[in-house]
Amino acid sequence: DGFIGLGYSQGGYLLRGYLQKYNKPRMKRLITLSSPLSGYYCGSHQPCGTFMLPEFLIKIAPVIIYSEFGQNLIGGAAFWRDIYNFDLFVEKSSSLSLLDNI
């Protein structure tokens, strides 16, 4: 009894949240494709696709992404897991840190 959740990209993230927080009606399986379940990060040490972010963007990205504006209005900001500013991620992330129980 229940349904199979199939999510692509942000849809997989949304279904993960549903499964962890609600799960009524019951989801018996979760299948995700290219979903940022553990977040993502790119910048000076990891390329963003085929390019590196300019140095000035790397410096201001955490300020913008973890601001109230960024978390509420920039779609990908909720998944931005900045490994160099992890405390800021845990404190300010609007959703991913909650799902990861950090």
N, C-alpha and C positions, 0 to 999 in steps of 0.2 A: 504494500500500500504506500502511496506517495508518488512523487514525480521526480524526473531526472532533470537537473538544472544544467543547461549548456550555455556557457557565457564566453564571449569573445572580447578581449581587451578589457575595457572598463566594466563590461557586463559580467565578466567572471569575478571581478572585485566586488561588484554589487551583490552577486549571488553568494559569495563567501560571507559577506556581512549578514545577509539574510539567514544563512545556515547557522552562523555562530550566535546571532542575537535573538532570532525569532523561531524559525523552522516550524511554523504552523501556517498552512498545511506542510506536512513533512516532506523534506527533500531526501530521497533515498540515495541519490548519487549526484556528485558535482563534477562536471567536466569543464575545464577551462582551456582556452587557447590564447596564447600571447597576453595573458593577464598580469598586471603588475602586483602580484600578490605579496611580494616582499618589498615593493617600491622599486624605484629606479634612481639612478644617479649618473650624471655625466658631467664632464667639465675639464679640468686641467689634467687629470690623471686617466680619465676614460673618455674616449671620443663620444660625441653625440651624433650617432649615425656615422657619417664620413668626415665630420669636422670637429675641431676642438673649439670650445667656447673662448671668446676673447677674455683676457685677464680681468678687465674691468667688470665684465658680467659675472665672472666667478666670484668676485669680491662682493658684489651687491646682491647676487641671487638669494642668499639666505635671508637677507633683510626683507626683500620683497616677498619671497615665497612663503616665509613663516609669519608674515604680517597678517592681520585680520583681513585686509584687502586681498592678499594673495590666496589665502585659504578659502575665502568665500567666492572669489571671482575668477581665479585662474584654474581652469579645469585640472591640469596635471599637478598642481601644487600639493594636492592631498596625497599624492603618491611619491613625492620627492623625498627620498631618504638620503639625506646628506651625511655621508660617513665621516666627514671632517667637522661637522657641527651636529653630532648625534644628540647631545643634550638639548639643543634647540629643537631638533626634530621631535623628540619625545615630549617636550613641553608645549610646542605650538602646533603640531600636526593635528588637523581637525578630525582625521578618521583612521589612518593606517596604524598609528601607534596604539589606538584603542583596540583595533582588531588583533594586533600582535601581542596584546596584553603586556606592554612594556611599562 
